[in-house]
Amino acid sequence: MTRDEIVRWCQEYLANLLDVTPESIDPDADFDRLGLDSPLAVSLLIEIEEHYGVDLPPEELFENPTLNAVGKYVHEHVRQDVA
């Protein structure tokens, strides 16, 4: 699984929640610019943990406030967990 695949999955998940197309979600946009409030952010964290088995603490969203950054974090931790 690549970082891009993770980002794409996140785009599709958020698009469904926000009722927009996945292509309209800029992976480099800050979450606040995307309209991602706290409940939606928590929902994303839960889904990432269930889908990828990676615990993404909420503070990581503040340190990594874009889908590309989250994708990188998840990709690195999925590989570490497997190794």
N, C-alpha and C positions, 0 to 999 in steps of 0.2 A: 504494500500500500504506500502510495506517495503522499507527500504533503499536499499536492494539488488535488488528489482524490479526497482527502480529508476536508480541504477548503470547499470543494464542490458539494460534498455531503452537507456541510454546515450551511452553505448558501441555499440548498434545497430545503433544509429543515427550517431555516428562518423565513424563507419565501412562503412556505406553507403557513407559518404562524402570522406573518405580516400581510398575507394575501396579496403578494406581488410575485413577479417572475424571478426565478433564481438569477437571471442575467442582470436584473436591475439592482442586485445587491453587490456593491463595490467591495471586494475583499480587502482593499486598503483604506476604507472609510472607518473612522472611529465609530464604536457602537452607538454612542449618543446621536451621531449624525444619521445612523440607520434607523433610529427610533427604538432602539433596544433598551427597554427599561429594566429595572431590577427583576421583576417576576419572569420576564422573557429570558434574561441572562441566566437566571437560576435554572430555568427549563432547559436551556442549551447545555449547561454544565451537567445536568442529570442525564440528558440524552447522550452526551459525549462519553460519560462514564459507562452507560449501559451499552452503547454501540462499540466503543473502542477499548473499554476496560481501563481507561486512564482517568485517574482522579485529578480533576482540574479545579484547584481551590479558587474561590471567588476573587481573592486578591490578585490572582494571575490575570483576570480580565482587566484589572486596572493597570497592570504592568504590560499587558499584551492586548490593547483595546481594538484590535482589528482581526478579521477572520484569517488573514495571512499569518499573523503572529500566533493566533490560537492553533492554526494548522501546523505551524512549525513546532510549537510546544508539544502538541499531541503526537506528532510524528516522532519527535525525539524520545518521548516517554514510552511510546509503543515499542520502539526498537530496544530501549533499555530493559523493559519488562520481559521481552522475548529472550534477550541475551543472557 
